[in-house]
Every structure is written in C-alpha cells, then in structure tokens.
Amino acid sequence: MPHTVAPSVPSAQSVAASQHCVLACIDGSHITSFVCDYAAWYAQKLNLPITLLHVVHSPKSSRHDLSGTIGMDSRQSLLYELTRLDEETARLTLKHGEALVRDAKTQVLNSVAYSDDIEVYTHLRHGKLLSAIEHFASKTRLVIMGRRSADHQHEYVNIGSHIESVARTIQQPILVCSEAFTAPSSYMLAFDGSPTAIKAVQMICDSDLSRGTQGYLVMVGNHFQSREDSLYEAQRQLVAAGLAVTVHLFSSKQHSDNVVKTLTTFQREHDISMIIIGAYGHAKWRRFFVGSTTTELLAQTHVPVLLLH
C-alpha cells in the first residue's frame, strides 16, 4: 500500500479533507518545469489548490545470487556490503525526491501572476504512479502529466509508458504536455458525435477557461447526417454559451483515412494551443487507447493534449 514518506509535508489525509485540486505529476525530467507552469496556470484560473506528486521507485537491488561462487566468509562480507549499498541508494533516492518536490513547489509559488491565495501540497510516495494517482483521484479535478518520463528524457521515445495505463484507469481529465508553457488562446475539439464528445462540449461551455479563446470543432470521417447534425448542435451550444467556435469537416476518403495526420496538420495550420479529445469513442476514435493511434497523436504534436472520458 503506498504511503507518504516525507514527514515535512502535509499528509494525504489533509488533502483528502480539502477541496478538489490540480494534481501535477513530476518526475525530475526537464518536462517537470513545464508541468509545474501548467499546473500553476490552471490552478489560478480554476481557483484550486495544487498537489505536486512525485513517486519514488524502489531502486533495483545490487545483490545477486552468490551461492557456490566464493567462500562462505567472502559471501557474507560481500552480502553485507551490498545490503549497505542498497540502503544508501534508497536513502539518496528519497533525499533526491524530497529536494525535487521542494524545488517544484518553489517554482510554482514563484510563477509569474500566480495567486498567493492558492495552496500547494507536496507528496512523495513509494510504488507505482498509477496507484498514487488513484489514491488522490477522488479529490482531483485535473491531472497534469509530462509526455516523457525521466527515464526517457534523453532517448528518442515518443511518450512515457505510464500515460496509457493512467488514461485507461483514471476518469478525471488528463492534460499531457511536452513543451514549455504557453497560455492557451485556442483549442481544437476532435468531435465524433459520441457521448464523450458531447460531454466535452458541455464541459467547455461550463468552464471559465474557454472564455476569450477561439474554438475549433473538427470532425474527420464519413459524414452521416446524424453525426453532422450533432456537430452543428454542438456549435450552437457553444455559441449560445458565448464562445467563439467554428466547424470543420474532413472526409476520410479525402485524407487517406489518417485521422491523426488530419488533426495535427489542422492544428499546425491554425496555430491552435491545445487539442481536446475523448479517450474513448466510436469508429476510429475507439483505437485511441487500443493501438498506436494515441501514441502517434501525442508524438506528432507539441501542444498539450487534454484527454476526456
């Protein structure tokens, strides 16, 4: 069972007793700075506290099976040294984690235009990231994660392996970022007429974050009349809420059936700040967390992607 290991920071119970928060997952990679900046911006806009979460992975033991390789006395001495090395590695890993969450909190509090009235909690936990996020999920409004993990920051890896498992399990919106923070000025909703897409429209209408931004409703695929009607109904709903939004339809035949390429090309051509998409949906959208399509989407765009259920 994961547990809080840093005595100097608020306990999990203190956050659980408070209002919902923005949960920012940090890992020490260069994206940690971007995650902190996005968390500060969203927390200020939503008037919510921030929980900075870092998960400490238990370091791999340096001990090996030494039976039959050397004498008894030598084995005992070596096992003692290896045990001591494991303990020291664990201690330094914990100290590094404590320093990481302290530095992240300092960055958030020093963020330009950040409100002093918003609280920042820091939590250091052992175990797996998914389990830690699940622990805080019931009191989380938004999860923010980096596209790559610390283990892959110097490698050619499109996304961290943890993103799909989190998105499959956690029902809260998940913002995945990979580049330096830019205040969102526009968004593109990949609309397919599914219940998730319709729910996303309502969420945009209800959110103050959408005020003053340009919205784009983009549908890719075969245009059945019912789906088109749903698309234009979504536009009417957004306009009625006082939001600026335009509609764009692309047939799958015209675009070689490549949904991701169409979306990312449209995003670049219109310099859109954020992509919003349902984690599950109908037809081609159902592939987003079944095959490699979501990896392709996150790999081909540098703007943040907001995943909704």
VMD Tcl script that draws the C-alpha trace (Angstrom):
set ca {
  {0.00 0.00 0.00}
  {1.59 3.35 -0.99}
  {2.30 5.71 1.88}
  {3.53 9.25 2.38}
  {7.22 9.18 3.23}
  {8.11 12.85 3.67}
  {7.17 13.93 7.22}
  {7.72 17.61 6.44}
  {4.83 17.89 4.02}
  {1.05 17.66 4.52}
  {-0.36 14.17 4.79}
  {-2.62 12.60 2.20}
  {-5.48 12.95 4.67}
  {-5.09 16.74 4.77}
  {-5.62 16.95 1.02}
  {-8.41 14.38 1.08}
  {-10.26 16.60 3.54}
  {-9.87 19.66 1.33}
  {-11.49 20.66 -1.92}
  {-10.62 19.26 -5.31}
  {-7.16 20.06 -6.62}
  {-4.99 20.13 -9.71}
  {-2.75 17.05 -9.48}
  {0.64 17.64 -11.12}
  {2.81 14.55 -11.59}
  {6.53 15.41 -11.51}
  {9.49 13.11 -12.08}
  {12.62 15.25 -12.28}
  {12.84 15.27 -16.08}
  {13.08 18.56 -17.98}
  {9.29 18.39 -18.50}
  {8.77 18.78 -14.74}
  {9.23 22.53 -15.14}
  {6.54 22.65 -17.84}
  {4.15 20.56 -15.74}
  {4.59 22.99 -12.84}
  {3.87 26.01 -15.04}
  {0.72 24.45 -16.49}
  {-0.42 23.44 -13.01}
  {0.09 26.99 -11.72}
  {-1.88 28.48 -14.60}
  {-4.80 26.06 -14.33}
  {-4.94 26.29 -10.54}
  {-5.10 30.06 -10.74}
  {-7.83 30.01 -13.39}
  {-9.87 27.37 -11.54}
  {-9.10 28.76 -8.08}
  {-7.99 25.35 -6.86}
  {-5.05 24.13 -4.76}
  {-2.22 22.17 -6.36}
  {-0.95 18.75 -5.34}
  {2.60 18.11 -6.57}
  {3.08 14.35 -6.68}
  {6.39 12.54 -7.08}
  {6.58 8.75 -6.96}
  {9.81 7.21 -5.75}
  {10.56 3.91 -7.43}
  {12.41 1.50 -5.21}
  {15.93 1.14 -6.68}
  {16.87 -2.26 -8.02}
  {18.81 -4.30 -5.52}
  {22.51 -4.70 -6.23}
  {22.53 -8.10 -4.55}
  {22.97 -11.24 -6.63}
  {22.91 -14.97 -6.05}
  {26.42 -15.61 -4.76}
  {25.93 -19.27 -3.85}
  {28.74 -21.51 -4.94}
  {30.90 -18.76 -6.39}
  {33.14 -17.82 -3.48}
  {33.84 -18.91 0.07}
  {31.33 -18.57 2.92}
  {33.17 -15.76 4.70}
  {33.64 -13.82 1.49}
  {29.96 -14.25 0.62}
  {28.82 -12.96 3.99}
  {31.11 -9.95 3.78}
  {30.05 -9.14 0.25}
  {26.35 -9.55 1.04}
  {26.77 -7.14 3.95}
  {28.38 -4.55 1.68}
  {25.70 -4.99 -0.97}
  {22.95 -4.60 1.64}
  {24.58 -1.42 2.90}
  {24.80 -0.16 -0.68}
  {21.09 -0.84 -1.22}
  {20.22 1.10 1.94}
  {22.40 4.03 0.94}
  {20.91 4.08 -2.56}
  {17.39 4.10 -1.12}
  {18.33 6.94 1.26}
  {19.79 9.06 -1.54}
  {16.80 8.35 -3.80}
  {14.48 9.58 -1.07}
  {16.56 12.71 -0.47}
  {16.52 13.43 -4.20}
  {12.73 13.09 -4.23}
  {12.36 15.43 -1.26}
  {14.55 18.03 -2.98}
  {12.58 17.62 -6.20}
  {9.18 18.35 -4.64}
  {10.63 21.31 -2.70}
  {12.08 22.82 -5.86}
  {8.84 22.22 -7.76}
  {6.84 23.96 -5.05}
  {9.22 26.91 -5.14}
  {8.81 27.19 -8.90}
  {5.02 27.15 -8.61}
  {4.97 29.79 -5.88}
  {7.38 31.99 -7.84}
  {5.37 31.64 -11.03}
  {4.52 34.97 -12.62}
  {0.94 36.09 -11.94}
  {0.40 33.22 -9.53}
  {-2.15 33.82 -6.77}
  {-0.83 33.78 -3.21}
  {-4.23 32.54 -2.03}
  {-3.83 29.11 -3.65}
  {-2.30 26.36 -1.55}
  {0.37 23.98 -2.82}
  {0.70 20.50 -1.32}
  {3.70 18.26 -1.95}
  {3.56 14.49 -1.70}
  {6.29 11.90 -2.00}
  {5.16 8.30 -2.33}
  {6.69 4.87 -2.93}
  {5.35 2.48 -5.52}
  {3.74 2.93 -8.92}
  {2.49 6.17 -10.45}
  {-0.94 4.77 -11.30}
  {-1.58 3.62 -7.74}
  {-0.52 7.02 -6.40}
  {-2.81 8.89 -8.79}
  {-5.70 6.57 -7.90}
  {-5.12 7.45 -4.25}
  {-5.78 11.13 -4.96}
  {-8.30 10.71 -7.80}
  {-11.47 11.33 -5.81}
  {-10.23 14.81 -4.88}
  {-8.69 15.66 -8.24}
  {-10.24 17.96 -10.86}
  {-7.43 17.67 -13.40}
  {-4.31 15.50 -13.75}
  {-1.27 17.02 -15.48}
  {1.50 14.77 -16.78}
  {4.58 15.09 -18.95}
  {4.71 13.25 -22.26}
  {8.08 11.65 -21.47}
  {9.35 10.29 -18.19}
  {12.71 10.94 -16.54}
  {13.91 7.52 -17.70}
  {13.43 8.51 -21.35}
  {14.25 12.20 -21.42}
  {17.50 11.67 -23.35}
  {16.13 8.98 -25.65}
  {14.01 9.02 -28.78}
  {10.85 7.87 -27.06}
  {7.53 9.34 -28.09}
  {5.60 9.08 -24.83}
  {6.15 7.64 -21.40}
  {4.79 4.13 -20.92}
  {2.73 5.28 -17.92}
  {0.38 7.56 -19.87}
  {-1.82 4.87 -21.42}
  {-2.26 2.95 -18.16}
  {-3.27 6.13 -16.34}
  {-5.66 7.23 -19.09}
  {-7.32 3.80 -19.17}
  {-7.95 3.87 -15.41}
  {-8.43 7.45 -14.24}
  {-11.77 9.08 -15.11}
  {-10.63 12.65 -14.46}
  {-9.43 14.82 -17.37}
  {-5.72 14.33 -18.11}
  {-3.56 17.04 -19.62}
  {-0.41 15.74 -21.32}
  {2.24 18.38 -22.05}
  {5.67 18.19 -23.64}
  {6.86 21.74 -24.32}
  {7.37 24.98 -22.39}
  {4.21 26.58 -21.06}
  {2.16 28.86 -23.28}
  {-1.13 30.27 -22.02}
  {-3.83 28.57 -24.14}
  {-5.50 31.00 -26.55}
  {-7.34 28.44 -28.69}
  {-8.44 24.83 -28.63}
  {-9.47 22.13 -31.07}
  {-12.07 19.58 -30.06}
  {-11.87 16.37 -32.11}
  {-15.60 15.74 -32.38}
  {-17.14 12.42 -33.43}
  {-20.68 12.68 -32.10}
  {-20.00 10.20 -29.30}
  {-21.33 10.69 -25.75}
  {-17.79 11.57 -24.68}
  {-17.53 14.30 -27.32}
  {-20.95 15.69 -26.37}
  {-19.90 15.68 -22.72}
  {-16.72 17.52 -23.69}
  {-18.82 20.24 -25.33}
  {-20.78 20.72 -22.12}
  {-17.55 20.85 -20.11}
  {-16.20 23.57 -22.41}
  {-19.44 25.55 -22.04}
  {-19.25 25.32 -18.25}
  {-15.56 26.19 -17.94}
  {-14.27 29.72 -17.48}
  {-11.08 28.58 -19.22}
  {-12.87 28.77 -22.55}
  {-13.76 32.45 -22.25}
  {-11.84 34.62 -24.68}
  {-10.37 31.68 -26.62}
  {-11.05 30.57 -30.18}
  {-12.60 27.13 -30.51}
  {-12.47 24.73 -33.45}
  {-14.80 21.75 -33.79}
  {-13.15 19.26 -36.14}
  {-14.79 16.10 -37.45}
  {-12.88 13.55 -39.53}
  {-14.51 10.55 -41.18}
  {-17.61 9.54 -43.08}
  {-20.26 12.20 -42.59}
  {-23.51 10.55 -41.69}
  {-26.36 13.02 -41.37}
  {-26.88 12.25 -37.69}
  {-23.23 12.96 -36.93}
  {-23.26 16.23 -38.83}
  {-26.43 17.28 -37.03}
  {-24.70 16.52 -33.73}
  {-21.69 18.58 -34.80}
  {-23.74 21.67 -35.65}
  {-25.80 21.24 -32.50}
  {-22.51 21.30 -30.55}
  {-21.57 24.52 -32.33}
  {-24.94 26.09 -31.45}
  {-24.49 25.04 -27.83}
  {-21.05 26.63 -27.61}
  {-22.15 29.83 -29.34}
  {-25.17 30.06 -27.01}
  {-22.72 29.90 -24.11}
  {-20.97 32.98 -25.51}
  {-17.99 31.17 -27.02}
  {-16.35 31.73 -30.39}
  {-16.20 28.47 -32.36}
  {-16.01 27.33 -35.99}
  {-16.84 23.95 -37.54}
  {-14.59 21.96 -39.89}
  {-15.44 18.64 -41.59}
  {-12.96 16.36 -43.35}
  {-13.94 13.18 -45.13}
  {-11.80 10.12 -44.51}
  {-11.51 9.50 -48.26}
  {-10.05 12.95 -48.86}
  {-7.47 12.45 -46.13}
  {-6.36 8.87 -46.72}
  {-8.20 7.65 -43.65}
  {-5.46 9.13 -41.46}
  {-7.29 10.82 -38.59}
  {-4.17 11.78 -36.64}
  {-2.44 13.38 -39.62}
  {-5.55 15.42 -40.40}
  {-5.85 16.64 -36.82}
  {-2.20 17.56 -36.36}
  {-1.99 19.27 -39.75}
  {-5.07 21.34 -38.96}
  {-3.62 22.23 -35.55}
  {-0.36 23.46 -37.06}
  {-2.03 25.41 -39.86}
  {-4.22 27.30 -37.39}
  {-1.62 27.56 -34.62}
  {-4.02 26.00 -32.11}
  {-2.86 25.97 -28.49}
  {-4.48 22.74 -27.31}
  {-6.10 19.56 -28.60}
  {-9.08 18.10 -26.73}
  {-10.15 14.54 -27.44}
  {-12.15 11.77 -25.85}
  {-10.21 8.82 -24.51}
  {-12.86 6.51 -25.97}
  {-15.46 6.93 -28.67}
  {-16.93 5.42 -31.80}
  {-15.41 4.09 -35.02}
  {-11.80 5.18 -35.46}
  {-11.72 7.01 -32.14}
  {-12.07 3.67 -30.36}
  {-8.49 2.91 -31.42}
  {-7.08 5.78 -29.42}
  {-6.31 3.61 -26.43}
  {-6.33 0.23 -28.12}
  {-3.48 0.50 -30.61}
  {-0.80 3.00 -31.51}
  {-3.04 5.87 -32.61}
  {-2.85 7.78 -29.34}
  {0.92 7.36 -29.28}
  {1.03 8.77 -32.78}
  {-1.13 11.74 -31.82}
  {0.95 12.64 -28.79}
  {4.17 12.10 -30.73}
  {3.20 14.29 -33.67}
  {2.07 17.36 -31.76}
  {3.97 19.55 -29.33}
  {0.89 21.28 -27.95}
  {-0.79 19.94 -24.82}
  {-3.47 17.27 -25.32}
  {-6.44 17.10 -22.97}
  {-7.89 13.58 -22.69}
  {-11.50 13.26 -21.56}
  {-13.67 10.26 -20.65}
}
mol new
graphics top color blue
foreach p $ca { graphics top sphere $p radius 0.5 }
foreach p [lrange $ca 0 end-1] q [lrange $ca 1 end] { graphics top cylinder $p $q radius 0.2 }
display resetview
